[in-house]
Amino acid sequence: MTEVILAKCGEIVLKGLNRKGFEQRLLKNLRAALRDVGTFETSLSQSIAYIEPVGEQDVDAAFEKTCRVFGFVGVTRALKCEKDIGAICRAAAEYLPPFLKDKKTFKAESRRADKRFPLTSPEISREVGAAVLKSNAHLSADMHHPDVVVMTEIREDAAYIHAGQTPGAGGMPYGSNGKSVLLLSGGIDSPVAAYMIAKRGVSIIPLHFFSPPYTGERAKQKVVKLAEILRDYCPGISLRVVYFTEAQKAILENCREDLFTVIMRRFMMRIAYEVMRRHRAGSLVTGESLGQVASQTMQALSVTDATTPALTLRPLIGMDKEEIIRISRRIGTFETSIEPYEDCCTVFTPRHPKTKPDLRQVEEEEKKLDIDALVGAAMENIEIIGGEQ
């Protein structure tokens, strides 16, 4: 008998003729996630991924990794055993108690994919339920509202026993829905935006704007750490750091103070667009939420968007701060995001930013700048940190 992991596919089961491509991408991502924790055989059948250790492996770590793979809606630890009712009942009695110790009621269910198995599903459930009751005296059966469902699955290759399912990451397989350049700051919002868009199958190229000496090395390392956390969900990502001091100084010295933020954002979008074209990505992604700060009013976003022809995706646009913080805590970025090291956006915030900028006024201010030269200089000075891209 071997402990394995079963992962249930999510919405890709609704796909038609292209479903196989999504399944192949999902398995590829799963294998990439497990690469650092041991050797596991993986396969996919009837919308379930089977993850079996080769020899002694860290199943705990593999389980945690699998829960972070986009495309799975549920992940379960199970015992694989011989397709014999006696062996199945012994397995249930020996394997399940740790999963049942805090429960009061249970229900036994069975799924018989292999119709050659001599017992029907109700008969299997009755035998396994009796074995569970015998080895867990504190439990009682409840067919309607049980605390936990004990499941027996009879597959072609073996029988599988498990109790309870942990929610998976959901969404679509990472990389199955195009590629985007993500503007990644050191704040709370943009790492959550990265997670949300990656959950829809979009692979990301994180781009950070760094302005030494106005922002220090610790601010940069904070963003490097955020990118490392995101790598659990977005395999292989590499962080690109744009040295942005020259452009910010030019804006500071030549443009109206109340338009600093929107002009700076427009420069960021221009540079991000050039990175997008260089890597043949399909869109830009930002962590903006409507009305959250002065640069995120409808008028300011419209002026920002007018800078490039790029499709700009804003996965947080309708969320409030509490919702964003809740997700950041769940994905593990919150504690890093609140470290007190300012990025280039906060250092150069004007005292009274324009909340309803006029595009013509902004374009007049930008005539004071050599836009092409500043964007070109930034593009020549991009540092790539980590990842496989």
C-alpha positions as CSV (number, residue, x, y, z in Angstrom):
1,M,0.0,0.0,0.0
2,T,1.3,3.5,-1.0
3,E,0.1,6.9,0.1
4,V,-0.6,9.0,-3.0
5,I,-2.1,12.4,-3.9
6,L,-5.2,12.8,-6.0
7,A,-5.9,16.2,-7.6
8,K,-9.3,17.0,-9.2
9,C,-9.3,19.1,-12.3
10,G,-11.5,22.2,-12.4
11,E,-13.0,24.1,-15.3
12,I,-10.8,22.5,-18.0
13,V,-13.3,19.6,-17.9
14,L,-15.7,21.9,-19.7
15,K,-13.3,22.4,-22.7
16,G,-14.0,20.7,-26.0
17,L,-11.6,19.6,-28.7
18,N,-8.8,21.7,-27.1
19,R,-9.1,20.0,-23.7
20,K,-6.1,17.8,-24.2
21,G,-3.8,20.8,-24.6
22,F,-5.0,22.2,-21.3
23,E,-4.5,18.8,-19.6
24,Q,-0.9,18.6,-20.9
25,R,-0.1,22.1,-19.7
26,L,-1.6,21.2,-16.3
27,L,0.6,18.1,-16.0
28,K,3.6,20.1,-17.1
29,N,3.0,22.7,-14.4
30,L,2.4,20.0,-11.8
31,R,5.7,18.3,-12.6
32,A,7.5,21.6,-12.4
33,A,6.0,22.3,-9.0
34,L,7.1,18.9,-7.6
35,R,10.6,19.0,-9.1
36,D,12.1,20.5,-6.0
37,V,10.5,18.2,-3.4
38,G,11.2,14.8,-4.7
39,T,10.5,12.2,-7.4
40,F,6.9,11.5,-8.2
41,E,5.1,9.7,-11.1
42,T,2.2,11.8,-12.4
43,S,-0.6,10.9,-14.7
44,L,-4.1,12.1,-15.5
45,S,-7.2,10.0,-16.0
46,Q,-10.9,10.9,-15.9
47,S,-10.2,14.5,-14.7
48,I,-8.1,13.2,-11.8
49,A,-4.3,13.7,-11.5
50,Y,-2.5,10.8,-9.7
51,I,0.7,11.7,-8.0
52,E,2.6,8.7,-6.7
53,P,6.0,8.9,-4.9
54,V,8.9,6.9,-6.3
55,G,10.4,5.4,-3.1
56,E,10.6,7.5,0.1
57,Q,9.5,11.0,-0.7
58,D,8.2,14.1,1.1
59,V,4.5,13.6,0.5
60,D,3.6,16.5,2.9
61,A,5.7,19.0,0.7
62,A,4.2,17.5,-2.5
63,F,0.7,18.0,-1.2
64,E,1.4,21.6,-0.3
65,K,2.9,22.2,-3.8
66,T,0.0,20.6,-5.5
67,C,-2.5,22.8,-3.7
68,R,-0.9,25.8,-5.3
69,V,-1.1,24.5,-8.9
70,F,-3.7,26.5,-10.8
71,G,-6.2,24.2,-12.5
72,F,-7.0,21.8,-9.6
73,V,-10.1,22.5,-7.5
74,G,-9.5,19.8,-4.9
75,V,-6.5,17.9,-3.6
76,T,-6.6,14.7,-1.5
77,R,-4.2,12.4,0.3
78,A,-5.2,8.8,-0.3
79,L,-4.0,5.3,0.2
80,K,-3.6,3.1,-2.9
81,C,-4.2,-0.6,-2.3
82,E,-5.1,-3.9,-3.9
83,K,-8.6,-4.2,-5.4
84,D,-9.8,-6.7,-2.8
85,I,-12.5,-5.8,-0.4
86,G,-10.6,-7.3,2.5
87,A,-7.5,-5.3,1.7
88,I,-9.6,-2.2,1.2
89,C,-11.3,-2.5,4.6
90,R,-7.9,-3.1,6.3
91,A,-6.5,0.0,4.6
92,A,-9.5,2.1,5.7
93,A,-9.1,0.9,9.3
94,E,-5.3,1.6,9.4
95,Y,-5.0,4.7,7.2
96,L,-8.0,6.8,8.0
97,P,-8.0,7.4,11.8
98,P,-5.6,10.4,11.7
99,F,-8.1,12.1,9.3
100,L,-11.1,11.2,11.5
101,K,-9.9,12.0,15.0
102,D,-11.6,15.4,15.2
103,K,-14.8,14.3,13.5
104,K,-18.0,13.1,15.1
105,T,-20.0,11.8,12.1
106,F,-19.1,10.2,8.8
107,K,-20.6,8.7,5.7
108,A,-19.0,6.1,3.5
109,E,-19.3,6.5,-0.3
110,S,-17.9,4.5,-3.2
111,R,-17.1,5.1,-6.8
112,R,-16.7,2.0,-9.0
113,A,-15.0,3.0,-12.3
114,D,-14.0,-0.6,-12.8
115,K,-17.3,-2.4,-13.3
116,R,-15.6,-5.8,-13.2
117,F,-15.1,-5.4,-9.4
118,P,-17.5,-8.0,-7.9
119,L,-19.2,-5.7,-5.3
120,T,-21.5,-2.9,-6.2
121,S,-20.9,0.7,-4.9
122,P,-23.5,0.4,-2.1
123,E,-22.0,-3.0,-1.0
124,I,-18.4,-1.5,-1.0
125,S,-19.7,1.5,1.1
126,R,-21.4,-0.8,3.6
127,E,-18.2,-2.9,4.1
128,V,-15.9,0.1,4.4
129,G,-18.3,1.9,6.7
130,A,-18.4,-1.1,9.1
131,A,-14.5,-1.2,9.1
132,V,-14.3,2.5,9.9
133,L,-16.8,2.3,12.7
134,K,-15.0,-0.7,14.2
135,S,-11.6,1.2,14.3
136,N,-13.0,4.6,15.2
137,A,-15.3,4.1,18.2
138,H,-16.0,7.9,18.6
139,L,-17.7,8.1,15.2
140,S,-21.3,7.6,14.3
141,A,-22.8,7.3,10.8
142,D,-24.8,10.2,9.4
143,M,-26.1,9.8,5.8
144,H,-27.4,13.3,5.5
145,H,-25.0,15.8,7.2
146,P,-21.7,14.1,7.9
147,D,-18.6,15.9,9.2
148,V,-16.6,13.9,6.7
149,V,-17.1,11.6,3.7
150,V,-14.9,8.5,3.5
151,M,-14.5,7.7,-0.1
152,T,-13.5,4.4,-1.8
153,E,-12.6,4.6,-5.5
154,I,-12.2,1.5,-7.5
155,R,-10.1,2.4,-10.6
156,E,-8.6,0.2,-13.3
157,D,-5.2,0.0,-11.7
158,A,-6.0,-0.1,-7.9
159,A,-8.4,1.0,-5.1
160,Y,-8.0,4.3,-3.4
161,I,-9.2,5.2,0.1
162,H,-9.4,8.8,1.4
163,A,-11.3,11.1,3.7
164,G,-11.9,14.8,2.9
165,Q,-10.6,17.1,0.3
166,T,-8.6,20.3,0.6
167,P,-9.5,23.1,-1.8
168,G,-7.1,23.5,-4.7
169,A,-6.0,26.8,-6.3
170,G,-8.7,26.6,-8.9
171,G,-8.6,28.6,-12.1
172,M,-6.9,27.6,-15.4
173,P,-3.5,26.0,-15.9
174,Y,-0.7,28.6,-15.7
175,G,0.5,29.6,-19.2
176,S,-2.6,28.3,-21.0
177,N,-4.1,31.7,-21.7
178,G,-1.3,33.9,-23.0
179,K,1.5,36.1,-21.5
180,S,1.4,39.5,-19.8
181,V,3.9,42.0,-18.5
182,L,3.0,42.8,-14.8
183,L,3.9,46.1,-13.2
184,L,5.1,44.9,-9.8
185,S,5.6,47.4,-7.0
186,G,6.5,46.6,-3.4
187,G,3.0,47.2,-2.2
188,I,0.1,45.0,-1.3
189,D,-1.9,45.2,-4.5
190,S,0.3,44.3,-7.5
191,P,1.4,40.8,-6.1
192,V,-2.3,40.0,-5.6
193,A,-3.0,41.2,-9.2
194,A,-0.2,38.8,-10.3
195,Y,-1.9,35.9,-8.5
196,M,-5.4,36.8,-9.8
197,I,-4.3,37.0,-13.5
198,A,-2.1,33.9,-13.2
199,K,-5.1,32.1,-11.8
200,R,-6.8,32.7,-15.2
201,G,-3.9,30.9,-17.0
202,V,-1.9,34.0,-17.9
203,S,1.9,33.7,-17.5
204,I,3.5,36.8,-16.2
205,I,6.7,38.8,-16.7
206,P,7.1,40.9,-13.5
207,L,8.5,44.4,-14.1
208,H,9.7,46.6,-11.2
209,F,10.8,50.3,-11.4
210,F,13.7,51.1,-9.2
211,S,15.1,54.6,-8.5
212,P,18.4,54.6,-6.7
213,P,19.5,56.5,-4.6
214,Y,15.9,57.6,-3.8
215,T,14.9,54.0,-3.2
216,G,17.4,51.8,-1.4
217,E,18.6,48.2,-2.0
218,R,16.2,46.9,0.7
219,A,13.2,48.2,-1.3
220,K,14.5,46.3,-4.3
221,Q,15.2,43.1,-2.3
222,K,11.6,43.3,-0.9
223,V,10.3,43.0,-4.5
224,V,12.7,40.2,-5.3
225,K,11.3,38.4,-2.3
226,L,7.7,39.0,-3.5
227,A,8.7,37.5,-6.9
228,E,10.0,34.5,-5.1
229,I,6.8,34.0,-3.2
230,L,4.8,34.3,-6.5
231,R,7.0,31.7,-8.1
232,D,5.1,29.1,-6.1
233,Y,2.1,29.9,-8.2
234,C,3.8,31.1,-11.4
235,P,6.6,28.6,-12.2
236,G,9.8,29.9,-13.8
237,I,9.0,33.7,-13.6
238,S,12.0,36.1,-13.6
239,L,11.9,39.6,-12.3
240,R,12.9,42.5,-14.5
241,V,14.1,45.6,-12.7
242,V,14.1,48.9,-14.6
243,Y,16.4,51.6,-13.4
244,F,14.0,54.6,-13.5
245,T,15.9,57.4,-11.8
246,E,16.7,59.4,-14.9
247,A,13.1,59.5,-16.1
248,Q,11.9,60.5,-12.6
249,K,14.4,63.2,-12.2
250,A,13.4,64.6,-15.6
251,I,9.7,64.6,-14.6
252,L,10.6,66.2,-11.2
253,E,12.7,69.0,-12.8
254,N,10.4,69.9,-15.7
255,C,6.8,69.1,-15.0
256,R,4.0,70.4,-12.8
257,E,4.0,68.8,-9.4
258,D,0.3,67.9,-9.4
259,L,0.8,65.9,-12.5
260,F,4.0,64.0,-11.4
261,T,2.1,60.8,-10.6
262,V,0.1,60.5,-13.8
263,I,3.2,61.4,-16.0
264,M,5.3,58.9,-14.1
265,R,2.6,56.2,-14.6
266,R,2.5,57.0,-18.3
267,F,6.3,56.5,-18.6
268,M,6.0,53.2,-16.8
269,M,3.4,52.1,-19.2
270,R,5.5,53.1,-22.2
271,I,8.5,51.1,-20.9
272,A,6.3,48.2,-20.0
273,Y,4.8,48.3,-23.5
274,E,8.3,48.0,-25.0
275,V,9.0,45.0,-22.7
276,M,5.7,43.5,-23.8
277,R,6.6,43.9,-27.5
278,R,10.1,42.5,-26.9
279,H,8.7,39.3,-25.3
280,R,5.7,39.1,-27.6
281,A,3.3,39.3,-24.7
282,G,-0.4,40.1,-25.2
283,S,-1.2,42.6,-22.5
284,L,-0.1,44.7,-19.5
285,V,-1.3,44.0,-16.0
286,T,-1.5,46.5,-13.1
287,G,-2.7,46.3,-9.5
288,E,-4.9,49.3,-9.7
289,S,-8.3,49.4,-7.9
290,L,-10.8,52.1,-9.0
291,G,-10.8,55.1,-6.7
292,Q,-8.2,53.7,-4.2
293,V,-5.7,56.6,-4.7
294,A,-5.4,59.7,-6.8
295,S,-3.8,58.0,-9.8
296,Q,-6.6,55.4,-9.9
297,T,-9.6,57.6,-10.6
298,M,-11.5,56.9,-13.8
299,Q,-10.0,60.0,-15.4
300,A,-6.5,59.2,-14.3
301,L,-6.7,55.7,-15.6
302,S,-8.0,56.9,-18.9
303,V,-5.1,59.3,-19.3
304,T,-2.7,56.5,-18.4
305,D,-4.2,54.1,-20.9
306,A,-3.9,56.7,-23.7
307,T,-0.2,56.2,-23.6
308,T,0.0,52.9,-25.5
309,P,-2.2,50.7,-27.7
310,A,-1.7,47.8,-25.2
311,L,-4.5,45.9,-23.7
312,T,-4.3,46.7,-20.0
313,L,-5.8,44.2,-17.5
314,R,-6.7,45.2,-14.0
315,P,-7.8,42.2,-12.1
316,L,-8.4,44.2,-8.9
317,I,-10.4,47.0,-10.4
318,G,-13.6,46.3,-8.5
319,M,-12.1,45.1,-5.2
320,D,-11.8,47.1,-2.0
321,K,-8.7,47.1,0.2
322,E,-10.0,44.6,2.7
323,E,-10.6,42.0,-0.1
324,I,-7.1,42.6,-1.5
325,I,-5.5,42.2,1.9
326,R,-7.4,39.0,2.6
327,I,-6.0,37.5,-0.6
328,S,-2.5,38.7,0.1
329,R,-2.5,37.0,3.5
330,R,-3.8,33.8,2.0
331,I,-1.1,33.7,-0.8
332,G,1.7,34.7,1.6
333,T,2.7,38.1,0.2
334,F,1.2,40.4,2.9
335,E,3.9,40.4,5.5
336,T,6.6,41.2,2.8
337,S,4.4,43.8,1.2
338,I,4.1,45.8,4.5
339,E,7.8,45.9,5.1
340,P,8.7,49.7,5.5
341,Y,10.8,50.2,2.4
342,E,9.4,52.7,0.0
343,D,9.3,52.2,-3.8
344,C,9.7,54.9,-6.5
345,C,5.9,55.6,-6.6
346,T,5.7,56.6,-2.9
347,V,9.0,58.6,-2.8
348,F,7.9,61.0,-5.5
349,T,4.2,61.4,-4.5
350,P,3.1,65.1,-4.9
351,R,1.5,67.0,-2.0
352,H,-1.7,67.6,-4.0
353,P,-2.0,65.1,-6.9
354,K,-4.4,65.9,-9.7
355,T,-7.3,63.4,-9.4
356,K,-9.0,64.4,-12.6
357,P,-6.1,65.1,-15.0
358,D,-6.8,66.4,-18.5
359,L,-5.1,64.5,-21.3
360,R,-4.2,67.7,-23.3
361,Q,-2.6,69.3,-20.2
362,V,-0.6,66.1,-19.5
363,E,0.6,65.9,-23.1
364,E,1.7,69.6,-23.0
365,E,3.7,68.9,-19.9
366,E,5.3,65.9,-21.6
367,K,6.5,68.1,-24.4
368,K,9.1,69.4,-22.0
369,L,10.7,65.9,-21.9
370,D,12.7,63.8,-24.4
371,I,10.4,60.9,-24.1
372,D,12.1,58.6,-26.6
373,A,15.5,59.1,-25.1
374,L,14.3,58.5,-21.5
375,V,12.4,55.3,-22.5
376,G,15.3,54.1,-24.6
377,A,17.8,54.7,-21.7
378,A,15.5,52.7,-19.4
379,M,15.2,49.8,-21.8
380,E,19.0,49.6,-22.1
381,N,19.3,49.2,-18.3
382,I,17.1,46.3,-17.3
383,E,18.3,43.8,-14.7
384,I,16.9,40.2,-14.8
385,I,16.7,38.4,-11.5
386,G,15.9,34.6,-11.2
387,G,13.6,32.4,-13.0
388,E,13.8,30.6,-16.4
389,Q,12.4,33.1,-18.8
